[in-house]
Amino acid sequence: VRLGVVLPLGPGSVVDAATASEANGFDSVWLVDAHNRGFLLQDPFVSLALAASHTGLEIGTCVLQVPLRHPFELAMRALTLQLVSGGRFAFGVGSGSTPADYEAFGIPFGDRFRLLDHHLAAMRRLWQGETVDGGTLPPWRGQVGGPPVLIGAFANGRWIDRAATEFGGWIGSARSTDVATLRQGLRRFRDAGGTRAVAANLDAGREDAAEVLTELADAGFDDAVVIVPRHDDAELARVRGLLPR
């Protein structure tokens, strides 16, 4: 299983954290997307572009709340990040599950699944060079189709089947879902023909982190992504050592 780490969510040098993560053997760096929680998080696109420019790691979002952005702007920003990263961007997306995020954007929380479906369809059409609602976004050479899209969904949701059959993979939450439920979701994902499965946002400070990572690897997840309290060499080396290669 490949091991990724979530970059600093608040103040802190993304470049230093990303380069230290690479030096300590991590395979990827990721950022989450949250708003209106009483604290400010870094913009995923800006920070991941910085990380990509200073490392050779894969970069990803786990996950970005698609309904909170206009699909044309989001499609453009995703294409740009795919370009500047040299194709190393994994676009993890979802609907979000916190009403406060939607309040900040003035978008009805009850519309999240409809908007997710609509925005994803619009972005994929734009990435193919089609015109959507009068807008065109001709992809650059090598960018047709856009970045690989991984669907963030709970293990019992209908989006797992779509992640397997229509998109590039599934992201399950290792922060809010137990391993047994993640295993069930993974079986369903594989049975539907799904390829890449990511267990994201595991708290690496929990006492059983090593055990959980081993269970996720044994279950057959392709990637595990951890949240660390600090991005110094000592902490990153400790966390990387929780899952022997």
N, C-alpha and C positions, 0 to 999 in steps of 0.2 A: 504494500500500500504506500502511495506517495503521501508525504506529510507537508501540510501547508500551515501558515501562521497568519493570523489577523494582525494587520499593522496597527499602530497607535490610533485609537479612536478620537482622542482629544489632542491637547497640545503635545508636541513631540516631533522630532525629526523623522519623517517618513524615509528619507534617504538613508540616514544612519540605521534605522530599524531594518530596512530592506537589505542593505549590504551586510549587516550583521547576521540576518537570517540566512542569506546565501552562504556566508562564511561558515555557518554552523550546520550546514547540510540540509536545510529545508528545500523543498522542491518548488514551492509557490508561496506567494503572498496575496492576501485578500483584504477587502474592506466591506464592512456592513453599511447599511443605509437606514438611518433613523432620524426622526425630527420631533421637535416640540416635546422633548422629554425632560426639560429643565437643565440640559447641558448641550453644548455644541459639538457635533461630530465633524470630522474632516469630510470634504467633498470627495466622493470616491473617484471620480474621473480625474480630478486634478492630482490627487495623491498617488493614484496608480500610474499615471503618466510619469510622475517623478520616479517612482520605483522602477518602472520599466527602463527608464533612461540610464539608470545607474547599476542595473543588474541584468543577468540573463535569465531570471526566473519567470515562470508563468505568473500572470497577474489575474485576479478575478474579483467579482462581486458576489457576496454571499449573505443576503441577496439584495438586489436593487428593486425598489418598489416602483414598478412600471406605471401604474395608474396615476402616480403623482406628477408625471411629466407629459408634455405634449409629445406624441409619437414622432413627429418630424424632427424636433430638436433632439430627442433621445436617440433616434436612428443616426443622426449626424455625429453626435458625441461618441456613440459606440463605434462607428466606423473610424473616427479619428483615433480613438484609443487602440483599435486593432492595427491601424497603420503605424502609429508611433511606437508600438510595442513589437513590431515585426511579426505580427500574427500570434502573439503570446497571450491574448486576452480571452478569458473564459467569462462569458456574460451570464452570470447567475441572476435570475429574475424571479419575481414573485408578486403577489398581491399585497403583502403586508397583512398584519393582524392586529394593529394598534390604532384605535380611533383617533388618538391625539395627533398622529401623523397627518391624517386626512383633514382634521380641523385646521391645521396650519396652512394647508393649501386650499381650503375652502371647497373640498370635494366630498360628496356624500360617501360615507364609509360603506353603505350598502351597495354602492355601484362598483366596488373594487374588482369583483370577478368579471363582470361585463366589460369593464375598462381594460383589464388585463388582456382578455381575449381580443378585444378590438385593437388595442395598441400593438400587440405582438403581430397581429395579421398585417396591420398597416406598415410596421417597420420592415417586415420580411418582404413585402411588396416593394417598398422603397429600395431595399438592398438589392433587389433584382433589376432596378432601373425603371420600375413602373411609376406612373403618375398616380398620386393618392390625394384626393381632395384638392386638386390643382397644384400640388407640390411635387417636384421631382428632385431626386438626390442621386444623380448618376454615380455609382461607385467607382473608385479608382481601380486601376489595373490590379488584379489579384484580390479585390475586395468584394467581388460580386457574391451575394448571398449573406454577407455580413459575418460577424464573429459567431463561434459556436454558442448556442443558447442553452443554458441549463435551467430547468424549471425547479424552483424551490417550492416544495409542497409537503404537507403532512402525509404520513405513511398510509393513511386510509382515504386520501382524497382522490377524486377522479382525475386530477392533473398528473398523477403518476403514469397512467396509461398514455396520456398525450406526450409526456416527457420521453417515454420509450419509443413511441411510434412517429412523432412529428418533430422532435427536437433533439438536441445533442446530449442530453443527460438529465439526471435528477440530483437535486440537493436536498438532503434530509437534515433536520435540525438535531444535532447531538446535544444541544443545550436544553431543549424543552421536550425531548422524546427519549424514552428509555431504549436500551439496546434491543430488547425483545420486539418492540414495536418497529424499530428500524429494520430488523431482520425480516419481519413480515412485509414491510414496504419494499425491501430489496428483492425478495422472492417475486413479488407481484411485478416489479419493474423488469426483472430478468425474464420472467415468463412472457411478458409482452414484447420481448426483443430488445430491451434497453441495454445500452453499452456502458457509458460512464456514470458511476454513482459516487456521490460525494457526501460524506457525513461532516457537517460543518458546525463550527462554533462551540466545540467542546471546551469547557473550562479546564485548562491544564493545571490549575491550582487545586482541584479536588483530589482528595486522598486516593481515590480509585482510578485516577486518570490513566495510569499505565495499563490497568486491567481492562478498562473500557476500550482503549486504543487497540489492544490485542484482540478483544472480542470483535471489534469492527473489522479488523484485518482478516480474522478468521471467517467472518461472515461473508467476505468477498467484496467489501467496498474498495473502490479504486483509489480514493483519496480520503484523508481525514484532515480537517482544518481545526486548529486549536487557537484559543484565546489565551494569551499569556499576560501576567501582571506587569512585566517589564520586558524591554527588548535589549537588555545588556547581554554580553557574551555568556556570563555565568548562567543566567536564567535560560537563555536559548539553548545552551549546551545541555542543561539538565532536562529540558522538555524534549529535545531531539533524542536524548537517550532513553526516553520512556518507551520508544518503539524501535527496537533494533532492526537494522536493515536486513 
